[in-house]
Amino acid sequence: MSDFLFGTVEYFTNDFQACIMNNLTIENPSVIKAHYSKLKDEVIRRSDSPADQEKLLQNLDKAYQRLKINLFGAEDEEHGS
């Protein structure tokens, strides 16, 4: 993926979708939650400032919530809301 868009909601959404599509063709698919953790670690590593990190993590969370809604039809299955 292009680093130009890194950190946008669209970037993270596309990355999650690519992960799902790749999981269809590989022998040992990764869990979406593990992919989320990998992206979170990358955000922490690449952030220039605490404010930048906070914004990128918010974008990651928005993309993850969007993915869960698209896949499962629920905003937050883990917390029952």
DRENVEXMI-163383 format. One record per residue: x, y negated, z negated of N, C-alpha, C in turn; residue number from 1. Coordinates in steps of 0.02 Angstrom, whole numbers, m for minus. Each point is the difference from the previous one (the first is absolute). Last residue first. Example, Ala and Ser with C-alpha at 12.3 -4.5 7.8 and 13.67 -1.06 7.14 Angstrom:
<pts>
@n_x=642; n_y=112; n_z=m354; ca_x=42; ca_y=m59; ca_z=m3; c_x=m39; c_y=m55; c_z=m37; num=2
@n_x=15; n_y=286; n_z=4; ca_x=m45; ca_y=m59; ca_z=0; c_x=45; c_y=m60; c_z=0; num=1
</pts>
This chain:
<pts>
@n_x=m1138; n_y=191; n_z=m1134; ca_x=m42; ca_y=m57; ca_z=18; c_x=m13; c_y=m3; c_z=74; num=81
@n_x=142; n_y=159; n_z=m141; ca_x=m71; ca_y=11; ca_z=m1; c_x=m43; c_y=m59; c_z=17; num=80
@n_x=248; n_y=40; n_z=m1; ca_x=m28; ca_y=m31; ca_z=m60; c_x=m76; c_y=3; c_z=m2; num=79
@n_x=129; n_y=95; n_z=180; ca_x=39; ca_y=18; ca_z=m59; c_x=m31; c_y=m28; c_z=m64; num=78
@n_x=m86; n_y=m50; n_z=222; ca_x=m19; ca_y=66; ca_z=m26; c_x=35; c_y=18; c_z=m65; num=77
@n_x=m58; n_y=m225; n_z=139; ca_x=49; ca_y=21; ca_z=m50; c_x=m22; c_y=66; c_z=m31; num=76
@n_x=m112; n_y=m98; n_z=193; ca_x=51; ca_y=m50; ca_z=m13; c_x=54; c_y=25; c_z=m48; num=75
@n_x=m145; n_y=151; n_z=181; ca_x=m3; ca_y=m26; ca_z=m69; c_x=56; c_y=m49; c_z=m11; num=74
@n_x=m40; n_y=147; n_z=197; ca_x=m60; ca_y=m39; ca_z=m10; c_x=m8; c_y=m28; c_z=m70; num=73
@n_x=181; n_y=135; n_z=118; ca_x=m43; ca_y=31; ca_z=m50; c_x=m65; c_y=m38; c_z=m13; num=72
@n_x=171; n_y=m65; n_z=169; ca_x=3; ca_y=73; ca_z=m5; c_x=m54; c_y=30; c_z=m44; num=71
@n_x=22; n_y=m238; n_z=28; ca_x=m10; ca_y=30; ca_z=66; c_x=m2; c_y=76; c_z=m3; num=70
@n_x=48; n_y=m120; n_z=m197; ca_x=m69; ca_y=m14; ca_z=20; c_x=m14; c_y=33; c_z=67; num=69
@n_x=220; n_y=9; n_z=m79; ca_x=m44; ca_y=43; ca_z=m40; c_x=m73; c_y=m10; c_z=19; num=68
@n_x=159; n_y=m141; n_z=102; ca_x=7; ca_y=69; ca_z=23; c_x=m47; c_y=47; c_z=m38; num=67
@n_x=13; n_y=m223; n_z=m70; ca_x=m33; ca_y=4; ca_z=65; c_x=2; c_y=71; c_z=27; num=66
@n_x=122; n_y=m46; n_z=m194; ca_x=m72; ca_y=1; ca_z=m14; c_x=m40; c_y=6; c_z=64; num=65
@n_x=231; n_y=m25; n_z=24; ca_x=m15; ca_y=65; ca_z=m31; c_x=m74; c_y=6; c_z=m16; num=64
@n_x=80; n_y=m207; n_z=80; ca_x=2; ca_y=50; ca_z=53; c_x=m18; c_y=69; c_z=m27; num=63
@n_x=20; n_y=m173; n_z=m155; ca_x=m57; ca_y=m13; ca_z=43; c_x=m4; c_y=53; c_z=56; num=62
@n_x=189; n_y=2; n_z=m142; ca_x=m60; ca_y=24; ca_z=m35; c_x=m63; c_y=m10; c_z=42; num=61
@n_x=202; n_y=m87; n_z=83; ca_x=3; ca_y=73; ca_z=m1; c_x=m62; c_y=28; c_z=m33; num=60
@n_x=27; n_y=m231; n_z=m7; ca_x=m16; ca_y=22; ca_z=68; c_x=0; c_y=76; c_z=5; num=59
@n_x=71; n_y=m94; n_z=m202; ca_x=m72; ca_y=m12; ca_z=9; c_x=m23; c_y=23; c_z=69; num=58
@n_x=229; n_y=4; n_z=m44; ca_x=m34; ca_y=55; ca_z=m36; c_x=m76; c_y=m8; c_z=3; num=57
@n_x=132; n_y=m171; n_z=93; ca_x=6; ca_y=61; ca_z=40; c_x=m34; c_y=59; c_z=m34; num=56
@n_x=9; n_y=m205; n_z=m117; ca_x=m43; ca_y=m7; ca_z=59; c_x=2; c_y=64; c_z=42; num=55
@n_x=145; n_y=m13; n_z=m186; ca_x=m70; ca_y=3; ca_z=m22; c_x=m47; c_y=m2; c_z=59; num=54
@n_x=231; n_y=m31; n_z=41; ca_x=m15; ca_y=69; ca_z=m19; c_x=m74; c_y=8; c_z=m20; num=53
@n_x=82; n_y=m216; n_z=40; ca_x=m4; ca_y=37; ca_z=63; c_x=m20; c_y=73; c_z=m14; num=52
@n_x=44; n_y=m134; n_z=m185; ca_x=m62; ca_y=m22; ca_z=32; c_x=m12; c_y=37; c_z=66; num=51
@n_x=204; n_y=38; n_z=m118; ca_x=m58; ca_y=29; ca_z=m35; c_x=m67; c_y=m20; c_z=32; num=50
@n_x=209; n_y=3; n_z=164; ca_x=m15; ca_y=m35; ca_z=m63; c_x=m59; c_y=35; c_z=m34; num=49
@n_x=97; n_y=87; n_z=201; ca_x=49; ca_y=m53; ca_z=m13; c_x=m10; c_y=m34; c_z=m67; num=48
@n_x=m57; n_y=263; n_z=94; ca_x=m28; ca_y=m65; ca_z=m20; c_x=55; c_y=m50; c_z=m17; num=47
@n_x=20; n_y=243; n_z=60; ca_x=9; ca_y=m50; ca_z=52; c_x=m24; c_y=m70; c_z=m19; num=46
@n_x=m16; n_y=198; n_z=m146; ca_x=69; ca_y=m4; ca_z=23; c_x=11; c_y=m59; c_z=48; num=45
@n_x=m218; n_y=51; n_z=m77; ca_x=40; ca_y=m23; ca_z=m56; c_x=73; c_y=m10; c_z=21; num=44
@n_x=m147; n_y=94; n_z=157; ca_x=m18; ca_y=m70; ca_z=m13; c_x=44; c_y=m28; c_z=m55; num=43
@n_x=19; n_y=228; n_z=45; ca_x=30; ca_y=m39; ca_z=53; c_x=m14; c_y=m75; c_z=m9; num=42
@n_x=m102; n_y=154; n_z=m146; ca_x=72; ca_y=m4; ca_z=m14; c_x=35; c_y=m42; c_z=53; num=41
@n_x=m226; n_y=44; n_z=36; ca_x=8; ca_y=m45; ca_z=m58; c_x=73; c_y=m8; c_z=m17; num=40
@n_x=m58; n_y=156; n_z=166; ca_x=m7; ca_y=m69; ca_z=24; c_x=10; c_y=m50; c_z=m56; num=39
@n_x=0; n_y=226; n_z=m59; ca_x=58; ca_y=m14; ca_z=42; c_x=m2; c_y=m72; c_z=26; num=38
@n_x=m187; n_y=81; n_z=m117; ca_x=57; ca_y=m11; ca_z=m46; c_x=64; c_y=m17; c_z=38; num=37
@n_x=m191; n_y=60; n_z=125; ca_x=m11; ca_y=m65; ca_z=m33; c_x=59; c_y=m16; c_z=m46; num=36
@n_x=m4; n_y=211; n_z=95; ca_x=19; ca_y=m49; ca_z=50; c_x=m9; c_y=m71; c_z=m28; num=35
@n_x=m73; n_y=177; n_z=m131; ca_x=74; ca_y=0; ca_z=2; c_x=25; c_y=m51; c_z=51; num=34
@n_x=m231; n_y=35; n_z=m13; ca_x=23; ca_y=m34; ca_z=m61; c_x=76; c_y=m3; c_z=m2; num=33
@n_x=m102; n_y=123; n_z=174; ca_x=m7; ca_y=m72; ca_z=10; c_x=24; c_y=m39; c_z=m61; num=32
@n_x=106; n_y=237; n_z=64; ca_x=m60; ca_y=m24; ca_z=m33; c_x=m3; c_y=m76; c_z=8; num=31
@n_x=126; n_y=167; n_z=179; ca_x=8; ca_y=m36; ca_z=m63; c_x=m67; c_y=m23; c_z=m26; num=30
@n_x=69; n_y=227; n_z=158; ca_x=m26; ca_y=m69; ca_z=m2; c_x=11; c_y=m33; c_z=m68; num=29
@n_x=113; n_y=203; n_z=140; ca_x=m8; ca_y=m18; ca_z=m70; c_x=m24; c_y=m72; c_z=m5; num=28
@n_x=18; n_y=95; n_z=217; ca_x=m9; ca_y=60; ca_z=m41; c_x=m13; c_y=m16; c_z=m73; num=27
@n_x=m73; n_y=m166; n_z=207; ca_x=61; ca_y=25; ca_z=m33; c_x=m16; c_y=57; c_z=m47; num=26
@n_x=m162; n_y=m132; n_z=133; ca_x=44; ca_y=38; ca_z=45; c_x=63; c_y=27; c_z=m34; num=25
@n_x=m179; n_y=m136; n_z=m102; ca_x=m36; ca_y=49; ca_z=40; c_x=46; c_y=45; c_z=40; num=24
@n_x=76; n_y=m188; n_z=m129; ca_x=m15; ca_y=57; ca_z=m43; c_x=m37; c_y=55; c_z=39; num=23
@n_x=44; n_y=m212; n_z=98; ca_x=60; ca_y=43; ca_z=0; c_x=m13; c_y=63; c_z=m42; num=22
@n_x=m167; n_y=m165; n_z=2; ca_x=4; ca_y=32; ca_z=65; c_x=60; c_y=47; c_z=4; num=21
@n_x=m26; n_y=m129; n_z=m196; ca_x=m55; ca_y=48; ca_z=6; c_x=5; c_y=38; c_z=66; num=20
@n_x=152; n_y=m175; n_z=m34; ca_x=14; ca_y=55; ca_z=m45; c_x=m53; c_y=54; c_z=6; num=19
@n_x=m34; n_y=m200; n_z=115; ca_x=52; ca_y=40; ca_z=33; c_x=18; c_y=60; c_z=m43; num=18
@n_x=m148; n_y=m155; n_z=m93; ca_x=m33; ca_y=37; ca_z=55; c_x=50; c_y=43; c_z=37; num=17
@n_x=82; n_y=m143; n_z=m169; ca_x=m40; ca_y=54; ca_z=m29; c_x=m33; c_y=42; c_z=55; num=16
@n_x=115; n_y=m190; n_z=71; ca_x=48; ca_y=49; ca_z=m26; c_x=m37; c_y=59; c_z=m32; num=15
@n_x=m125; n_y=m186; n_z=75; ca_x=26; ca_y=39; ca_z=57; c_x=48; c_y=54; c_z=m24; num=14
@n_x=m79; n_y=m148; n_z=m162; ca_x=m56; ca_y=40; ca_z=25; c_x=24; c_y=44; c_z=58; num=13
@n_x=153; n_y=m156; n_z=m87; ca_x=m10; ca_y=56; ca_z=m45; c_x=m57; c_y=45; c_z=23; num=12
@n_x=40; n_y=m196; n_z=125; ca_x=59; ca_y=44; ca_z=3; c_x=m11; c_y=62; c_z=m44; num=11
@n_x=m164; n_y=m170; n_z=m8; ca_x=m2; ca_y=37; ca_z=63; c_x=58; c_y=49; c_z=5; num=10
@n_x=m5; n_y=m151; n_z=m179; ca_x=m51; ca_y=53; ca_z=m10; c_x=m3; c_y=43; c_z=62; num=9
@n_x=233; n_y=m116; n_z=m39; ca_x=m69; ca_y=m21; ca_z=12; c_x=m48; c_y=58; c_z=m13; num=8
@n_x=241; n_y=20; n_z=m15; ca_x=m31; ca_y=m31; ca_z=m58; c_x=m70; c_y=m24; c_z=11; num=7
@n_x=170; n_y=27; n_z=205; ca_x=5; ca_y=34; ca_z=m65; c_x=m32; c_y=m40; c_z=m55; num=6
@n_x=27; n_y=m45; n_z=245; ca_x=m64; ca_y=0; ca_z=m35; c_x=4; c_y=30; c_z=m70; num=5
@n_x=193; n_y=m11; n_z=141; ca_x=m30; ca_y=m66; ca_z=7; c_x=m65; c_y=m5; c_z=m40; num=4
@n_x=131; n_y=201; n_z=35; ca_x=13; ca_y=m36; ca_z=m63; c_x=m32; c_y=m69; c_z=2; num=3
@n_x=m87; n_y=224; n_z=137; ca_x=37; ca_y=m63; ca_z=5; c_x=8; c_y=m33; c_z=m68; num=2
@n_x=m20; n_y=268; n_z=36; ca_x=m42; ca_y=m59; ca_z=0; c_x=44; c_y=m62; c_z=0; num=1
</pts>
